[in-house]
């Protein structure tokens, strides 16, 4: 994103588990749940923002606490293997490239513009 940003929300426990394994993501306890739990109504948010010619990707885990009927969400940082919630897009690409079997990926052909 140039001068802006984009967010990707991922839910469902198997998707959360898969992305966690793929990117080495983890999240601390999300009270009242223990660390790295994929709770009902939980989601992972990846947000990309561009600044100074580089793109950073930050991760957070959002979840419903179910303590009242408001449906309000709580949030904790999701942490990459660096122990931080944000990494560069280059680092994210390297994390994924290290574990993705390229024989299983089919990229679309570039369009002729």
PyMOL commands that set and color helices and strands:
alter all, ss='L'
color gray80, all
select helices_A, chain A and resi 13-23+89-99+102-104
alter helices_A, ss='H'
color red, helices_A
select strands_A, chain A and resi 5-11+26-27+43-51+54-64+73-79+86-88
alter strands_A, ss='S'
color yellow, strands_A
deselect
rebuild
show_as cartoon
